[in-house]
Amino acid sequence: MVKSVAVILAGCGVYDGTEIHEASAVMVHLSRAGAEVNFFAPNIEQMHVVNHTSGSATDEKRNVLVESARIARGKIRDLSELRAAEFHGLIIPGGFGAAKNLSSWAVEGKDCTIQKLVENTIKEFHAAKKPVGLCCISPVLAAKIIPGCELTVGYDTECEKWPYAGTAAAVKDLGCKHVNKNVHEAHVDVKNKLVTTSAFMCNAPVHEVYDGIGAMIIEVLKLA
């Protein structure tokens, strides 16, 4: 049976949208597994637009759905059209778009709000007992929505390799269990059918990030 997976994108580019390498890895691993990929994004304005050569915000205005279509090669739908009943699982790649456009985590941390359509979608998949895969910063979405869930954003001890240990601490403050995992590994919360991997929360070679996302995809499809 061909498994159909919904993928939510948050724009195009690491600093203000979806991390492109992570989205590409998701696409490659789902394709290799013979799964059908369906892209969605909220039809909203980005929090801001970042010049990726300087890292500085600009005065531009861009739409999350329109920018996400760049990654999806134009084959994408408004997130308002996504119904969990039509899919076997859900994947949300990382990038700052998850913390800026899909939520306000980048500004408010653990006190953030989740974009309403994103929140409703995750809750719908969770209620239907269908797996959700999250990587990089996007596991914080589950930490806000699924009480007491288990997840990983890498390691909880900050160092050069793991520069975002504060995120793991915030996850714990939300009452969730953070599990230390290396970049090529994924953690499976069997009870909640939640699969997470650190991706670029780790300073690691890109092939190791791809391997970790591959591990996440394998586990999501097992649970589907």
Protein Blocks (a to p, Z undefined) as FASTA:
>chain_A
ZZddddddebjcjklmccfklmmmmmmmmmmnopacdddddddddfbdcdfknopacfbd
cdfklmmmmmnnopacdfklpcfklpcbdcddedjklmmmmpcklmnmmmbccdfklmmm
mmmmmmnopacddehjlmmmmmmmmghiacdebjabdcfklmmlmmmmmmmmnopacddd
dfkbccddfknopacdfklmbccdfklmmmmmmmmmmmmmmmZZ
